[in-house]
Amino acid sequence: MGFDINGLKPNPEIIGENGAPIGEYFRNNVWWWRGLHGLLAGVTEYVYREQNDIPQAQKDRDMLPKHSVELKEWRDMWASCGFNDGVRIEGKWLTLVEDSLEYALENKDDEDMIGFISYLQERLGDQYPFEWHNVESFQEFVMNSGGFEVW
């Protein structure tokens, strides 16, 4: 079983080793996708809060209604990406994923990120591996996808 991620508008000018545009298709089996999905679940929330000047510990009920609604929409959408439901990530949500991947990779050696990855791996268990190379490959896909659907 795997997760097939299809680009909505792949950049035809950047071709991968298989001869197809890099942003056309990305696949992870269920074991690899869980770690990547979990990373983005945590990091996108952090990045969203930073971008909107929302304290990290602030509860949804204490936020501006716009922000609490958007965060709920994002959480629901990203949770669905864990179930092969054909969820489309585009527009502001694509930008959030791009920014979050950049943040994660830039900070992968920081103590907080190392702690988060350890927590994530502990929660997922040994059967779900995590490697930064998978994150880098997904970032390359996302940056060239023009948006994507998770199947």
N, C-alpha and C positions, 0 to 999 in steps of 0.2 A: 504494500500500500504506500502511496506517496501523495505529495502535494504538487500539483502542476500549476505553475504561475505563468500566465500568459500576458505579454505586453500588449497594451491597447494601441499604441502608436510607436512601435519600435523605430529607433534611429537606423535607417538603412545604410548609413555611411560607416558605422562601426561594426565590423564583421568579426565574429568569433572563430575559434579553431575549427568548428564544424561547418563553416561556410555560411552560417545564418547570422542575421543581426543579433548582437549580444542582448538587446532588450526585447527579443521576441519570446523567449521561453526560458524559464528557470524551474528546475525540479529538485525537490528534496524528498527523500523517503520520510516516513512518519517519524523516525528516530531523530534525524537531523533537523527536521522542521520544528519540532517541539522546543529545542534550545533556542533557535533563531526567533521563533514566535514569542517565547518567554522573554528574551532579551528586549525585543521591541515593545512588548507590553509594558515593561517597566520604564524603559528609556524614553519612549514617546510621551508618557505622562509627565516625566521629569522635564523634558524639553518644552512641552506645551506650557507647563507652569512657569518655567523660566522666561519664555517668550512673552507671556502675558502678565508678568509681574505678580504671580500668585504664589504666596508662600507654600513651600512643599508640604507643610503639615496642615494647611488649611483644609477644613472639611468642605465638601460640596455645598452644604446648606449655608455656609458662611461666604460663599463666592457670589460674584455678580451672577444673576440668572443666566446670562448669555454663556458664561464660562462653564457653569455646572451642566447646562444643556449640551454644550459642545463636547465636554469630557464624557458625558454619558453616551452620546452618539458615537464618539470615537471608541470607547471601551466596548460597546455592543458590536460595532463593526469589526474591530480587531479580534474580538472573541470568536466571531463567526468565521474568521480566517483560519481558525484552528479545526474547522469541521468540513472543509472542502465544499463550501456552500455557494461558490461563484460570486463572492463579494468583490466589488470593484473598489479599488483605491485610486483616486484621482483628485485633481484640484488641490485644495488646501490640505487634504489628508496625504496626498502624495508628497507634498512639500514637507509635511511633518515627518513622514517616514524618511525622506532624504536627509533632513536636518538631524534626525535621531541616529541614523546610521553613521553620519559624519561625526556626531558627538561621541558615540560609543567607540568608534575606531580611534579617534583622537585621544580618548581618555582610557583606553584599554589597560594601561599600566598604572593608572591611579588607584590608590588604596580603596576608594569607595567602589570603583567598578570591579576590582578584583574581588571585593567582598560580595558584591551583588552577583557576580558570576558563580562564586562558591555557593551562595545561598540558592541560586537557580539550579545548579547541578545537584545539590543536596535534595532539593524538592523534587526534581525530575527523576533522579536515580541513575544508576550506572548504564542502563540500557539506552539512555538518550544522551549521546555525546554532544559536546560543544567545542568548536574550534573557531578561532578568529578568521581562518581562511574561508570558511563558509559565509561568514558575515561579509567579508570583502567581496566574495563572488556575488552575493545578493546585492550589495551596494552597486556594483558595476551593472548588474541587470537593471535595478531600479532607476539608476541615473539615465539609462538609455531606453527605458520602456514606454515613456509617455503615459504612465499609469498602468495598472495591472489588475488582473482578476486572479483570485485564488480558487483552484478546483481540486 
